Amino acid sequence: MKTPRSSVKQCVAAACALAVCLAGGVSAWAGDKVLPIGASQWPPFEFTSPEGKTVGSDTEIIEQVLKRLGYTPNMQLQPWKRVEVYGAKGEFAAIYSVIKTPEREKLFIYSDPISSSKTVFFKRKSDAINWQSYDQLKTRRLAVGGGYAYPPDFVAAMKNGMFASIKETFDNQAELANLRQLKNGLVDLVICEVNVCNYLIKTYPDELGTLDHSPTVIGKTELMYLAFSRQWPNVEPLVKAFNAELAKFIADGSRAKIFKTYGIPVDGK
């Protein structure tokens, strides 16, 4: 049976397209690669806009760097504990924004730093809490985010029973839920990244305007990363390419512009 002329043309065109892709190597295929990326609601670093789009400073940085490499990032916001589990299994190519812990380093390969964070205690303005040691907080009820990695000294204080009670919130908007508990008198302190909870207070001034934070920083300033799953195929070349492009992105001032848009101080690496 003979092949119709139109089919011959199609076959030749397909063969030519394949040859171009093979000649171009991995980068030629990158445009067809969709990378599922996991995160949780954590404004201003990552959150859902009123229009339903995933936005935020770290979101934009990661998206733009990956797009420069020819990838299509598919950002998915879910409760953090689920994000970590799916990331460890390789159902997400990477998760963000993540600080380093020994446990996570067994499961993920970290990018170079994306941003930085400072953790403080949020409180009611009417409560004069200016603490210097955890001993001063023994009568305080505390709310934390479920599955979050906190500074080692704070984790040790929790294990040693340095607080009256600890409520762990597993929610896609854990910080907002915890601030509402604080406002309603259900807890006395909320541990939170300073930019995150300040952003939420500014977003909901009528509801949360009676809250502020103690100036004492918990632990130290932490760097935050995009953590690539060790289970994702060919992950090491991907991390290397991401870091190289991220360095260019920082050098040309693109990251600083995004930080400024979201009101984040440009004081981290």
Buried (B, 14 or more C-beta within 10 A) or exposed (E): EEEEEEEEEEEEEEEEEEEEBEEEEEEBEBEEBEBBBBBBBBBBBBBBEEEEEBBBBBBBBBBBBBBBBBBEBBBBBBBBBBBBBBBBEBBBBBBBBBBBBEEBEEBBBBBBBBBBBBBBBBBBEEEEBEBEEBEEBEEBBBBBBEBBBBBEEBBEBBEEEBBBEBBBBEBBBBBBBBBBBBBEEEBBBBBBBBBBBBBBBEEBEEBBEEBBBBEEEBBEEBBBBBBBBBBBEEBEEBBEBBBEBBEEBBEEEBBEEBBEEBEBEEEBE
